[in-house]
Amino acid sequence: MVSCVAVFDIGKTNKKCVLFDQEYHIVHEIETRFSEVTDDDGDASEDLPALTNWLAETWQILQTNAQFDIRGLNFTTYGASFVHLNAQNKPATPLYNYLKSFPEDIDQQFHAQYGSKLAFSAVTASPDLGMLNSGLQIYWLKYKKPELFRQIKTSLHLPQYCAFLFSGQRVSEYTSIGCHTGLWDFTRNQYHNWVYQEDIIPRLPPITDHTTTFSIRFRENRIPVGIGLHDSSAALIPYLKKYQEPFLLLSTGTWGITLNPFAQEPLTEEMLQQDCLNYLTYDGNPVRASRVFIGNEHEVQTKKLAAHFNKPLDFFKKVTYQPELMRQPAAAGQVEEPSRHSGTKVNYQTPKEFDYQLYPSYEEAYHALLNQIIEPQIKAIHLASEYRIASFTKLLVDGGFCKNQIFMNLLQAAFPNLQIFISEDSQGTALGAAMVLNVW
């Protein structure tokens, strides 16, 4: 029987339960996906009942699996998402999608009372992102769906909801609060005034230290269960424990998020306007982050690419790096390094139009597509580094794009003086959540 720590790692697409042994090697993994459902407005939404049931069913499977002796349990999930509980501790609303549109009238009403978008963004260390500023989802509920709002007793960030299902304890913690929520005043290191003035505070559980665990039963034993972490912040933990010198981490998936836990400068208005923001580490320290929607763009464009060339959707996985197919090697040192005064705006969400008619083959078109995708990513890395890329020696890359040979070659060409390391652990986010339990 293998002693291990279990982590539920809940992504937008993939839901996993990962087991780590005492050396933090993966010994078992369970994975599933759910189809999206629609919320009460007809917009796409996470299937919260399916997720809730899967967590319970998977835990029951582990209870009966004699191969593994689980010594601790934790959670990590995507951010910008709330589960609102009623007085019976049941969800009072759907799990609203952070890509849902934020009504213009509510947006104007909020900023008329609490300051301009730029001023508010500077204090909360996040660009104006609509529903991605998930704290404003609660404000939206209050004024657009007042009957639902009145039913809400507790608003839990998604990682803490998953933990609550096991521990029964309702808490808040820094990595979720600091995830571009619009809730946190980074200048005063406390909740923003609007949270108090709108009477949101009673619905937010107390902030709990990341070292806090609760006790649950696993078979005949009591084991610690953590309070859950936001995925991007959890992904940093293994590297902060391993490296002492400054590094940058590019965490790839739906988003390409560059994290700099060694930032020295305050977040400026220019940075905010380029979708740069601050996260919080599990102990409440700021982390500079710059984001590009590269995974989403890759998914959108490869579907079009497959249709145009009559190939399977995942045909890109078979394409190897062929530098002779690069018509415009924009990534290499031939591109002028961005400066803080370049005025280049990183477009984080909207894919560019891509004309596949220009290319005679899938392979050449895919090389051109990756060249297009990596351009804003390169700018975002410079932005997260505070335009001090020379002060870093390492760029660590984890997530799905690690396996993309073309992407990684273009990245190395863009940063010839950086040592680029691919994460040896494909589950770095889950690993971080396992490590903070300190079971071993």
N, C-alpha and C positions, 0 to 999 in steps of 0.2 A: 504494500500500500504506500503510495507516494504522498508525502505531506506537501501541501501547496496552498497558495493564496489564489482566490477567485476574483476576477474583475469583470463586471458587465460593462462593455464598451459599446455605447449606443451612438452610431453615426446616423446621418440623414438617410443613407442608403443601406448600409450593412449594420446589423445588430449582432454582437458577438458576446460570448462568455469565454474568457481566456483563463487558463490555469497555469500558474508559475510555480516551479519547484523552489527549493532553498537557494539555488544559484540563479534564480530569476530566468531560467530557461522555460520556454513554453512546453508543457507536457500534454495539453489537451485544449481543444478549441471547438466550440459549438457556434454555428453561424446561421442566421436567417435573414430574410428580407420581407417587408410587408408592402402591399400596394397602398398607395395613398387613398384617403377617403376625402369627402368634402365637409367643410365646416358649415355653420349655420348661415353663412353668406354665400355658400356654393363655391368657395375657394378651396384649393388643394390643402390637405391637412394630414399630419401624422395620425395614424390609427392608434389612438391612445389606449382603448380597450385591448386591442391585439397586443400592443407592447406590454401592458400590465400583465396580461395573461401569460405571455411568453416568459417574462421574468419569473413568475411563480412556477410555471411548468418546468423550466430549465433547472431551477433550484431543486425541485422535487426529483428530477432525473439524477442530479448530482448526489442527492441524499441517498439514493439507492445504488449508486455506482461504487462498488467495493474497491475499485482501483485507487481511489483518491480519498485522502483525509484532509479536508479543507480546514485550514487554521485561521483564515481571515477572509473578509469580503469587502470589496469597495466598488465604486462606480465612477465612470467618466462618460460624459455625453456631449453632444454638440450644444452650443450656447444659444443665447437670444431667444429662449423659449421658457414659458411659464406654464405650470399646471396650477390652476386655481381650485382650491378645495372649499366645499361648503361646510356647514356645521357638523355634518356627519362624516367629514373627512373623505368625501367622494368628489371627483371632479365636477365642478359647477359649469364649466365651459369646455368647448373643444380645445385642443392644443393648437393654437393659432400659428400658422406658418410665418416665419420671419420675412418671407418674400411677399407677403400680403401687402397691398397698397395701404398707405396711411392717408386718411382723408385730409384734404387741403384745409377745410374749415377748422378741423381739430388742431391741425398743425399751426395755423395762424392764431387760433385762440390761445394755445399754449405759449407761444413765443411773445404774444402781446402782453402776457402777464409775467413771464419769467425771463425775458430778455431775448435779444436777437439770436439767430441761429449760431452765428460765429462766436458770440460771447458765451452762450450756453455750451457750445462745443468745447471751447477753451477750458472751461471749468470742469466739464465732465470727461475731458480727454477722449472725445470721440467725435468723428464727423456726424453730420446730420444724415441719418440712414433710415428714417422712417421706422417701420416695425422692427428692424434690426436693433434699434435702440429700445430694447425690450421693456424697459421700465415704462416707456410711453404707451405700451400696450395696455397697461393698467389704467392710465389716464384716459385712453381711448374707450376702454370698457365703461369707465365711470360716466362719460358723457354721451356715448353712442348706444350703450346697452345697459342703462341704469338698473333695470330689473335684475339682470345677471350680476352686475357689480354688487348689488345689495346682498346677494347670496354668498359672496366670497368671504370666507373667514380667514383663509390663509393662502398666500401666493408663494408657491415654491418654484425655484429654478429647477429645470428638468433633472440635473444630477441629484439634487436633494429630494426630489419626488421619488426617484428610483430608490434612494437610500431609505426614505420614509416607509416605503412598502415593506421593508424588512425590519427596520428598527422601531417603527411607530413614532419616531421623534421628528419634529418639524424644526429645521434649522436653516440659517443662511450661512454662506461662507464667501471668502474674498474672491476666488477665481471666477465665480459666477456673477457676483456683484460688479466686478471690474471688467466684464465682457461687454463693452460698448452699450451699457444698459441705459445711460442717462440718469442713473440713480445716484451715482457717487460723485461727490465733490472732491476732486483730486487736490485742490488747493488747500482744503481744510481737513482732508482725510476723514470724511464722514459723509453720511447721506446728504444730498442736496436739499436746500430749503423747500423746494416744491414738494418733496416727498412728505414733509411734515404739514405744509399748508393744505395739501389736498387730502389729508387724513389717510394716506397710504400706509404710514408706519405701523398702525395696529395690525395690518395684514401681512407684514413682513416679519418672519420669525427672528429671534436674536441671532446675531453673528457669532459663529462658533469657530474656535481655533481648529486648524487642520489636523492637529494631533488628537482631537477628540474622537473617541470611538464609543459605540454602544455595544451591548452584548445581546447576541441572539443564539438560539440553539441550533447546533448542527449534530444530528444524531444524538448521542448521549452527552455531548460536551457543549460548553458555552464558548463562543468565539467572538472576536471583535469585528464589528462592521463599521466602516468609515462613513463619512458624511457626503462623499461624492465630490468630483472636481470637474471643472470645465475642460474640454478636451485639449485645446491649444496650450493651456497652462500646465496640464498634466504632462504633455509631451516634453516640456522643458526639464522636468524633474530629473530624469536619468542623466542628462548632460550636465546639469548644475552639480550633481554629485560626482561626476567623473572628471570634469575639466575645471581648472582653476583660472586659466588665462581667458581673456575675452574671446567669445565666439558668436557667430550668428547661426540661427537655426531656421532653415526653410522647411516648413511642414506643409506637405502637398496633399491635396485631396480635392474636394469640391472647390476649396480656396487654396491659393498659394500664399501662405502666411509667413512672413519673415519676422522672427522674434529676436529682439536685442535686449537681453536682461542687464546689459552694461551701459545703457543710455545715460548720458551725462547732462544733456540739455533739456530745458522745458519744452513741451510740445508747443509749436508755434502755429499761428493761423495758416501759414503757407503749408505746413505739414498736414494740418487738418483738412485743408482744401484738396489735398492729394490722397485722401483716404488713409492717412496715418493716424494712429491712435495709441492709447496705452491700455494694456491689460494689467491685472494684478497677479502676482505670484501667490502661492498658497499661504505665504506668511505676510501678505499685504504690501509687498514692494512693487513699484511700477515696472512694467516691461514695455518697451517700445515695439510697436507692431505695424507692419505695412502689408496690405492685403490686395491680392488680385484674384479675380474669379476664374483662374486658369482651368480648373477641372471642369467647371460648367461649360466654358467655351470649348474645351476639347471635346466634351460629350456632344454638344450641339453640332460642331463642325464635322466630327467624324461620322455622324449619322448622314449628313449631307454628302460627305466624301464617299461613303459606302454606296449610297443610292446612285451617285453620279457614275461611279466606275463599276457598279454591279458586283460589289464585294460584300462578304459578311461584315457585320457591324464591328467585330473585333479584329478585323484583318490587320489593323495597325500594329498589333502585337507581333506580327511576323516581319515587320519592316525593320531592317538593321540600318545603322548609321552609314551613309555613303556620302562623304563630304563633296564628291564631285556633283551630287545632285543639288547642292546648295547654290542657287543662282545669286543670292545676295547674302553672303555670310555676315549678317548684321550683328551677330553676337560677338564676333572676335574683336580683338583690341582695336579694330578699325573704327569703332564707334566712340565718339567723344564721351568721356565720363561725365555723367550729369553733375551739375553743381547745385548748391542750395538756391542759386539765383536763376536756374535755367528756365523756371516757369513751366516745366513740363508736367502736365496733369496726367496722372495715372488713371486710366479708365478701368474701374474694378469690376464692372458688371456687364457692360454691353459688348457682345462679340462684334468684331469688325466684319464687314462683308468680305467674303472670300470667293474669288472667281476661279473655280476649278477648270473652266474652259481653257485657261492659260497653260495647263500642264498636260503632257501626253500620257502620263501614267499615274496610278495611285501613289506609287513610291515617291515620285518627285513632288506631287501635290502635298503629300503628308510632310515631307521635309520642309516645304514652304510654310505649311500650317504651323509646324512647331517653331519655325523661325518667327512667325507672327506672334504666337502665344508667348514666347519667351521675352520678347522686347519689353512689354510693360513689367514683366517679372524682374528683369534686370534693373529697371529704374526703381522698382519697389525695394529691392535689396539695398541699393545705394541710399534710398530714403531712410530705411530703418537703421542704417549704419550712421546716420546723421552726416552723411557725405564724408565719413572718415574711414573708408574701406581699408586704407593702408594700415590702420591701427588694429586690424584683425588678421589673424593668420589662418583661421579655420572657418569654413562654411559647412555646416552639418545639414544633411538633407534626409528627411524621412517621408514616408507616405508613398502613395501609388506611383508618382513620377520617378521615384528611385529606379524603377524597373525599365524606364523608358530610355533606351540607349541614346537616341537622338537628343532628347532634352538634356541629359547629363553631359553629353559632349559639347552642346552649345553653351551650357552653363560654365563649364571649365574654360572654354574659349573666351567667355566674357570676363572671367576673373582669373587670369593666368597666374597671379601671384598669391592666390588663396589655395590652401589645401582643402579639397572638397572630399568630405567623408560621407559615404552612404551608411545610414543606420544599419547596423547588423541585426537589429531587432525590428521585425516588421510590425510589431505591436507596441511601439514606443509610448503611445498614449496610455494604453492599459498598464504597461510596465510602470509608468510614473505613479499611477493610482495604487498599484500594488506596493511600491516602495514606501509611500508615506505611511503605510500601516505599521512599518517597523516590527513585523511579526518575528523575523529571524534575528 
